[in-house]
Amino acid sequence: MAREIGEVILDLQNISLRFGGVKALTDISFNVRKHEIRAIIGPNGAGKSSMLNVINGVYHPQEGTIMFHGKPRKDMEPHMAASQGIARTFQNIALFKGMSVLDNIMTGRNLMMKSNFLQHALFLGSARREEIEHRKKVEEVIEFLEIQSIRKTPVGRLPYGLQKRVELARALAAEPSLLLLDEPMAGMNVEEKQDMCRFVLDVNDQFGTTIVLIEHDMGVVMDISDRVVVLDYGKKIGDGVPDEVKNDPAVIEAYLGTSH
């Protein structure tokens, strides 16, 4: 049965971003619908990661408007975006290498913790109850991503593919409604990519999470995405369902190549 794609939850209109005289993004418009997997593709330097940084508030565009759940967003900071249900993984793994898998994933719950530092340090009643509640949620994520056997292992000892899965787990622990994945399969072997594809599809299907995905593997993009937006030199050159994008002459010339 096909998944039901809902209303537009994120609408970006005429986004332009500059760093000094360098144009990172120029007049880009696209939207993201509830429950879809929306891919952003393009060659290196196309502005893909800059666009994710705009969505979660790391960068503030000089021009354009961003609507999230029908409300305009202005000068959004990353912690505010996270509190509104936007979670993010990174192109370069950003985990605490000396901490265990469990403790890394627990950091994804930080914004939901109401007890203060002293209460946690003394492990008072409210802090104890809160800790138990958050650990229960984290254990559900660990089970979902099939990483029970490494839950107490320091992240720095894990192979790259598993570290990527732990980073996904930390993002999921925040219970996001919108999940931003920046090259989640970069550097993985075929088996690891297949596992990650399965988990991304399961997150979308079972949790109902909307996903915006940057990925260079075109086989992956065409297989799992509902719609694809294509960037080149900071400009949008294509947008549509995978088959439309794959056969767009401008996209073929700029990115996919005639062999595709």
C-alpha positions in Angstrom: 0.0 0.0 0.0 1.4 3.4 -1.0 2.3 5.8 1.8 0.1 8.9 2.2 1.9 12.1 1.5 0.3 15.0 3.3 0.2 18.8 3.2 3.3 21.0 2.8 5.0 21.4 6.2 8.2 23.2 5.0 8.1 25.8 2.3 11.2 27.7 1.2 10.7 30.6 -1.2 13.4 32.5 -3.1 16.2 31.6 -0.7 19.5 33.4 -1.3 22.5 33.0 0.9 25.8 34.8 0.5 29.1 34.7 2.4 30.8 38.0 1.6 30.8 38.2 -2.2 30.3 34.4 -2.6 26.8 33.2 -3.5 26.1 29.9 -1.9 22.4 29.8 -2.8 20.5 31.9 -5.3 16.8 32.3 -5.5 15.9 28.7 -4.6 12.3 27.6 -3.9 10.9 24.2 -3.0 8.7 22.6 -0.4 8.6 19.4 1.7 5.4 17.5 2.3 4.4 15.6 5.5 5.6 12.0 5.5 7.7 12.2 2.3 11.3 11.5 1.6 12.6 14.6 -0.2 16.1 14.3 -1.7 18.5 17.1 -2.5 21.1 16.2 -5.0 23.9 17.9 -7.0 27.6 17.9 -7.6 30.1 18.9 -4.9 29.8 22.6 -4.1 26.2 22.8 -5.3 24.9 24.2 -2.0 23.2 21.1 -0.6 24.7 21.3 2.9 24.2 25.1 3.0 20.5 24.4 2.3 20.2 22.0 5.2 22.0 24.6 7.4 19.4 27.1 6.3 16.6 24.8 7.3 17.9 24.0 10.8 18.9 27.6 11.5 22.7 27.4 11.3 22.7 29.9 8.4 20.3 32.8 8.0 19.6 33.6 4.3 19.8 37.3 3.2 16.7 36.9 1.0 13.7 34.6 0.9 11.1 33.2 3.3 10.8 30.0 5.2 7.5 28.7 6.4 7.4 25.7 8.8 4.0 24.2 9.6 2.4 27.3 8.1 4.3 29.9 10.3 7.0 32.2 9.0 10.5 31.5 10.5 12.9 34.4 10.9 16.4 34.1 12.4 15.8 30.6 13.7 18.7 29.2 15.8 19.5 25.5 15.8 18.3 24.9 19.3 15.0 26.5 18.4 14.7 24.4 15.3 15.4 21.3 17.4 12.7 22.3 20.0 10.3 22.6 17.1 11.0 19.0 15.9 13.8 19.3 13.5 16.8 16.9 14.0 20.0 16.6 11.9 22.8 14.3 11.1 26.0 15.5 9.6 28.3 14.7 6.6 31.2 14.4 9.1 30.2 12.3 12.1 29.6 14.5 15.1 29.6 12.1 18.0 31.3 12.0 21.4 33.9 9.4 20.6 34.9 8.6 24.2 31.3 8.1 25.3 29.3 4.9 25.0 26.6 4.4 22.3 23.9 4.7 25.0 25.2 7.9 26.4 25.6 9.4 22.9 22.0 8.6 22.1 20.9 10.0 25.4 22.2 13.4 24.4 19.5 13.5 21.8 17.0 13.8 24.7 18.7 16.9 26.2 16.1 19.4 25.1 13.3 17.3 26.6 14.9 17.2 30.1 13.2 19.5 32.6 15.3 18.7 35.7 18.2 21.0 36.4 21.9 20.0 36.7 21.8 19.8 40.5 18.8 17.6 40.5 20.5 15.3 38.0 23.8 15.3 40.0 22.0 14.3 43.2 19.6 12.0 41.3 16.6 13.3 43.1 13.1 11.8 42.7 12.0 13.9 39.7 15.4 13.6 38.0 15.4 9.8 38.6 11.9 9.4 37.1 12.9 11.6 34.1 16.1 9.6 33.5 14.1 6.3 33.5 11.6 7.8 31.1 14.3 9.0 28.7 16.3 5.8 28.9 13.2 3.8 28.0 12.8 5.9 24.8 16.5 5.5 24.0 16.3 1.8 24.4 13.4 1.7 22.0 15.6 3.5 19.4 18.5 1.1 20.1 16.2 -1.9 19.5 14.7 -0.3 16.3 18.2 0.2 14.8 19.4 -3.2 15.9 22.4 -1.9 17.9 21.7 -3.6 21.3 25.0 -5.5 21.2 27.1 -2.3 21.1 25.0 -0.1 23.5 27.9 0.1 26.1 30.7 0.3 23.6 32.6 3.6 23.2 31.7 5.1 19.9 35.3 5.7 18.9 35.9 1.9 18.8 33.1 1.3 16.3 33.5 0.9 12.5 32.4 3.8 10.4 29.1 2.3 9.3 27.9 1.7 12.9 29.0 5.2 13.9 26.7 6.5 11.2 23.9 4.4 12.6 24.5 5.7 16.2 24.3 9.3 14.8 20.9 8.4 13.3 19.9 6.9 16.6 20.8 10.1 18.4 18.7 12.2 16.0 15.7 9.8 16.3 16.0 10.0 20.1 14.8 13.6 19.8 11.5 12.3 18.3 11.7 14.7 15.3 8.9 15.4 12.9 11.4 16.5 10.3 14.7 14.6 10.0 17.6 16.1 8.0 20.2 13.6 6.8 23.4 14.9 5.3 25.0 12.1 3.2 24.0 9.3 5.6 25.5 6.6 3.4 28.8 8.3 2.4 31.8 6.0 2.8 29.7 2.9 3.4 30.1 -0.5 1.7 27.2 -2.0 -0.2 25.9 -4.0 2.7 26.0 -1.0 5.1 24.1 1.1 2.5 21.4 -1.5 2.2 21.0 -1.5 6.0 20.8 2.3 6.1 18.3 2.4 3.3 16.1 0.0 5.1 16.3 2.0 8.3 15.6 5.3 6.6 12.5 3.8 4.9 11.4 2.2 8.3 11.8 5.6 10.1 9.7 7.2 7.4 7.1 4.5 7.4 6.8 3.4 11.1 7.5 6.7 12.8 5.8 8.8 10.2 8.9 11.0 10.1 9.4 13.4 7.2 12.9 13.2 5.8 15.1 15.6 3.8 18.1 13.7 2.5 21.3 14.7 0.8 22.9 11.7 -1.0 25.4 11.2 -3.8 24.4 7.6 -4.6 21.9 8.0 -7.4 20.7 4.4 -7.1 19.7 5.1 -3.4 18.1 8.5 -4.3 16.0 7.1 -7.1 14.9 4.0 -5.1 13.8 5.7 -1.8 12.8 9.3 -2.6 9.4 10.6 -3.3 10.6 13.8 -4.9 14.1 15.2 -5.8 15.4 18.7 -6.0 18.6 19.3 -7.9 21.1 22.1 -7.2 24.1 23.2 -9.3 26.3 26.1 -8.4 23.8 27.2 -5.8 20.9 27.3 -8.2 17.9 25.0 -8.6 18.0 23.2 -12.0 15.5 20.4 -11.4 12.6 19.4 -9.2 10.1 16.5 -9.4 9.6 12.8 -8.9 12.7 10.6 -9.5 11.8 9.6 -13.1 11.2 13.2 -14.1 14.5 14.3 -12.6 16.5 11.4 -14.0 15.3 12.3 -17.6 15.6 16.1 -17.3 18.2 17.2 -19.9 19.5 20.0 -17.7 20.1 17.5 -14.8 21.7 15.0 -17.1 24.1 17.6 -18.5 25.0 19.1 -15.1 25.2 16.1 -12.9 24.0 12.7 -13.9 26.0 12.4 -17.2 24.9 10.8 -20.4 25.8 7.3 -19.2 22.9 7.4 -16.8 
